[in-house]
Amino acid sequence: MKKCMLVLLILSPILMGCWDKRELNELGITLAIGIDKVEDEYQVTVQVVVPSEITMKTGTGRSPVTLFQENGKTVYEAFRKITKSSPRKIYPGHLRMLVLGEDLAEEGIAKSLDLLSRDRELRSDFFVAIAKDMTAEEVLNVSTPIESIPANKMFNTLQTSEASWAATNGIKLDELIASMTSSGREAVLTGILVTGDQEKGSSKQNVESITPSARIKYDELAVFKKDKLVGWLTEREGRGYNDIVNEVQSSVTTISCPEEGKATIEIIQMDSKMKGKINNGEPEVDVNIKVKGNVGEVECQINLNDQKTIVELEKITEKEMEEIINQAIETVQKQYKSDIFGFGEAIHRSNPKEWKKMKEQWNEKFPELTANVKVDVELVHTGTVGNSFLEKIEVK
């Protein structure tokens, strides 16, 4: 026992010491990274916090972030070359966003992700997005209102949007790599772009106006085959994709009323189950989705106190959602031929032996696969009032 205590006393200074300790004022806290391909080199742009501008006492009103950028034959080389211009070592331990340029995505993103996947300083809880019709540098070079640090704005917007709108999807690095390396599933990423005047977007004036000259927004889903971008899903098709893969937390969908006018259904709960099977030697998938919703808005004359009306609205909603989902499946099968839904994984789970036989030919099998989609909608609430007050106005 005494010998053990003696060993612990000798080792304690070593065990308690921080051999790789670095002071905070030696680090450039990086919250967003952009990677582009420029000719045959990688261009890395980092968005670094300016500490003096995020404190109330010492802030001067200048930008709370600054950009550093370098090119290199590899992503790692470009990162290290940033030390030529940055007074502090780039520290990505608090990274919120990784933005990949569209040109890079079309060429392939796997090589550019290798460093980030193995770097011990990086956590895996940051979002990855594709700069749509532009470079990652252009996205990172925009000042943002409300959230003064653009990286936080991008992270929070995507987090909020995926929780409230079915067309966006926040994908993190480990999820992206899992999809790219999976047998029977391909990857998707949400698109990010800058609207308005990009030149003015980088200036202080962009956050001093009620209406900013440029805004960062998310739009459409990028479809990948292996690690290459092959196309984009529209907002409607993106909703269908998220319905299938059970990534909808809450959303709204607009439907036509039984006679004329529109109504909006709020989706409050969704559960999507996918089951693969072999039918006459060919792969087939059943997608069964159960939805609970509320009547959120009514712009037509219907009697919400009549249960028959509720049932009719449920049937209309089911039909609308099935059309959206089937359109997404058709687009992906015919145009992109990339199994982003994980239909191959479903076949693998249900029929491992059959999957083993067909996985090498899955690129040919997937476009011809039959997907049976069934949506079951239950409307549980109609709001705090019964029929719309619009009816009373129109009969005056």
FENLIN-V93168 format. One record per pair of residues at least 6 apart in sequence whose C-alpha atoms are under 8 Angstrom apart, sorted by the first residue. I is the first residue (numbers start at 1). J is the second residue. Records with the same first field share a line. If there is no record, write none. Layout:
I->J ; J
//
This chain:
25->88
26->88 ; 89
27->88 ; 89 ; 90 ; 91
28->48 ; 49 ; 86 ; 88 ; 89 ; 90 ; 91
29->48 ; 49 ; 90 ; 91 ; 92 ; 93 ; 94
30->46 ; 47 ; 48 ; 49 ; 90 ; 91 ; 92 ; 93 ; 94 ; 95
31->46 ; 47 ; 48 ; 49 ; 92 ; 94 ; 95 ; 96 ; 97 ; 151 ; 152
32->46 ; 47 ; 48 ; 95 ; 96 ; 97 ; 98 ; 99 ; 140 ; 151
33->44 ; 45 ; 46 ; 47 ; 95 ; 97 ; 98 ; 99
34->44 ; 45 ; 46 ; 98 ; 99 ; 100 ; 101 ; 136 ; 137 ; 140
35->42 ; 43 ; 44 ; 45 ; 75 ; 98 ; 99 ; 100 ; 101 ; 104 ; 112 ; 136 ; 137
36->42 ; 43 ; 44 ; 100 ; 101 ; 102 ; 103 ; 104 ; 135 ; 136 ; 137
37->43 ; 101 ; 103 ; 104
40->73
41->71 ; 72 ; 73 ; 74
42->71 ; 72 ; 73 ; 74 ; 75 ; 78
43->69 ; 70 ; 71 ; 72 ; 75 ; 78
44->69 ; 70 ; 71 ; 75 ; 78 ; 79
45->67 ; 68 ; 69 ; 70 ; 136 ; 137 ; 140
46->67 ; 68 ; 69
47->65 ; 66 ; 67 ; 68 ; 140 ; 151
48->65 ; 66 ; 67 ; 68 ; 90
49->64 ; 65 ; 66 ; 149
50->63 ; 64 ; 65 ; 66
51->64
52->58 ; 59 ; 64
53->59 ; 60 ; 61 ; 62 ; 63 ; 64
54->64
62->204
63->204
64->148 ; 149
65->149
67->141
68->82 ; 85 ; 86
69->82
70->78 ; 79 ; 81 ; 82
71->77 ; 78 ; 81
72->78 ; 81
74->112
75->112 ; 115
76->115
79->90
82->90
83->89 ; 90
91->121
92->121 ; 122
93->121 ; 122 ; 123
94->122 ; 123
95->122 ; 123 ; 126
96->125 ; 126 ; 127 ; 151 ; 152 ; 155
97->126 ; 127 ; 128 ; 129 ; 151 ; 154 ; 155
98->126 ; 127 ; 128 ; 129
99->128 ; 129 ; 130 ; 131 ; 136 ; 139
100->109 ; 128 ; 129 ; 130 ; 131 ; 135 ; 136
101->130 ; 131 ; 132 ; 134 ; 135 ; 136 ; 137
102->130 ; 131 ; 132 ; 133 ; 134 ; 135 ; 136 ; 229
103->135
105->130 ; 227 ; 228 ; 229
106->228 ; 229 ; 230
107->228 ; 229
108->227 ; 228 ; 229
109->227 ; 228
110->227
116->122
117->173 ; 174
124->172 ; 173 ; 174
125->172 ; 173
126->155 ; 172 ; 173
127->155 ; 170 ; 171 ; 172 ; 173
128->170 ; 171 ; 172 ; 173 ; 189 ; 190
129->171 ; 189 ; 190 ; 191 ; 192
130->136 ; 189 ; 190 ; 191 ; 192 ; 222
131->139 ; 191 ; 192 ; 193
132->191 ; 192 ; 193
133->193
134->193
138->194 ; 198
139->192 ; 193 ; 194 ; 216
140->150 ; 151
141->201 ; 202
142->150 ; 198 ; 201 ; 202 ; 203 ; 214 ; 215 ; 216
143->149 ; 150 ; 201 ; 202 ; 203 ; 204 ; 206 ; 207
144->150 ; 153 ; 206 ; 207 ; 215 ; 216
145->206 ; 207 ; 212
146->153
147->153
154->216
158->168 ; 169 ; 170 ; 218
159->170
161->168
162->168 ; 169 ; 170 ; 248 ; 249
163->248 ; 249 ; 250 ; 251
164->249 ; 250 ; 251
165->248 ; 250 ; 251 ; 252
166->238 ; 239 ; 242 ; 243 ; 247 ; 248 ; 249 ; 250 ; 251 ; 252
167->220 ; 221 ; 235 ; 236 ; 237 ; 238 ; 239 ; 240 ; 242
168->190 ; 218 ; 219 ; 220 ; 221 ; 238 ; 239 ; 242
169->189 ; 190 ; 221 ; 242 ; 247
170->189 ; 190
171->189 ; 190
176->187 ; 188 ; 189
179->185 ; 186 ; 187
180->186 ; 187 ; 226 ; 227
181->226
183->344 ; 345 ; 359
184->339 ; 342 ; 343 ; 344 ; 345 ; 348 ; 359 ; 362
185->339 ; 340 ; 341 ; 342 ; 343 ; 344 ; 345
186->224 ; 225 ; 226 ; 338 ; 339 ; 340 ; 341 ; 342
187->223 ; 224 ; 225 ; 226 ; 227 ; 340
188->221 ; 222 ; 223 ; 224 ; 340
189->221 ; 222 ; 223
190->218 ; 219 ; 220 ; 221 ; 222
191->218 ; 219 ; 220 ; 221 ; 222
192->216 ; 217 ; 218 ; 219
193->216 ; 217 ; 218 ; 219
194->214 ; 215 ; 216 ; 217
195->214 ; 215 ; 216 ; 217
196->213 ; 214 ; 215
197->213 ; 214
198->213 ; 214
200->206 ; 213 ; 214
201->212 ; 213 ; 214 ; 215
205->212
206->212 ; 213 ; 214
219->235
220->232 ; 233 ; 234 ; 235 ; 238
221->232 ; 233 ; 234 ; 235 ; 238
222->229 ; 230 ; 231 ; 232 ; 233
223->229 ; 230 ; 231 ; 232 ; 233 ; 336 ; 338 ; 340
224->230 ; 231 ; 338 ; 340
225->338
230->336
231->336
233->328
236->324 ; 328
237->324 ; 325 ; 327 ; 328
238->328
239->324 ; 325
240->321 ; 324 ; 325 ; 326 ; 327 ; 328 ; 329
241->325 ; 328 ; 329 ; 341
242->248
243->272 ; 289 ; 325
244->272 ; 273 ; 274 ; 287 ; 289 ; 325 ; 341
245->272 ; 341 ; 342
246->270 ; 271 ; 272 ; 273
248->269 ; 270
249->268 ; 269 ; 270
250->266 ; 267 ; 268 ; 269 ; 270
251->266 ; 267 ; 268
252->264 ; 265 ; 266 ; 267
253->264 ; 265 ; 266 ; 267 ; 317
254->262 ; 263 ; 264 ; 265
255->262 ; 263 ; 264 ; 265 ; 316 ; 317 ; 320
256->262 ; 263 ; 316
257->263 ; 300 ; 302 ; 313
258->312 ; 313
260->300
261->299 ; 300 ; 301
262->298 ; 299 ; 300
263->295 ; 296 ; 297 ; 298 ; 299 ; 300
264->295 ; 296 ; 297 ; 298
265->293 ; 294 ; 295 ; 296 ; 297 ; 317
266->293 ; 294 ; 295 ; 296
267->291 ; 292 ; 293 ; 294
268->291 ; 292 ; 293 ; 294
269->291 ; 292 ; 293
270->289 ; 290 ; 291 ; 292
271->289 ; 290 ; 291
272->287 ; 288 ; 289 ; 290
273->287 ; 288 ; 289
274->285 ; 286 ; 287 ; 288 ; 343 ; 346
275->285 ; 286 ; 287 ; 346 ; 347 ; 350
276->283 ; 284 ; 285 ; 286 ; 343 ; 346 ; 347 ; 348 ; 349 ; 350 ; 351
277->283 ; 284 ; 285 ; 347 ; 350 ; 351
278->284 ; 347 ; 351 ; 354
282->369
283->347 ; 365 ; 369 ; 370
284->347 ; 369 ; 370 ; 371 ; 372
285->343 ; 346 ; 347 ; 369 ; 370 ; 371 ; 372
286->371 ; 372 ; 373 ; 374
287->371 ; 372 ; 373 ; 374
288->373 ; 374 ; 375 ; 376
289->373 ; 374 ; 375 ; 376
290->375 ; 376 ; 377 ; 378
291->375 ; 376 ; 377 ; 378
292->377 ; 378 ; 379 ; 380
293->377 ; 378 ; 379 ; 380 ; 381
294->379 ; 380 ; 381 ; 382 ; 383
295->379 ; 381 ; 382 ; 383
296->382 ; 383
298->388
299->388 ; 390
300->388 ; 390 ; 391
301->387 ; 388 ; 390 ; 391
302->309 ; 387
303->309 ; 387
304->310 ; 382 ; 386 ; 387
305->386 ; 387
310->379
314->377 ; 378 ; 379
315->377
317->377
318->375 ; 376 ; 377
319->375
321->375
322->373 ; 374 ; 375
325->373
326->373
332->338 ; 339
333->339 ; 366 ; 367 ; 368
334->367
337->363 ; 366 ; 367
338->363 ; 366
339->366
343->366
344->355 ; 359 ; 362 ; 366
347->354 ; 355
348->354 ; 355 ; 356
358->365
//
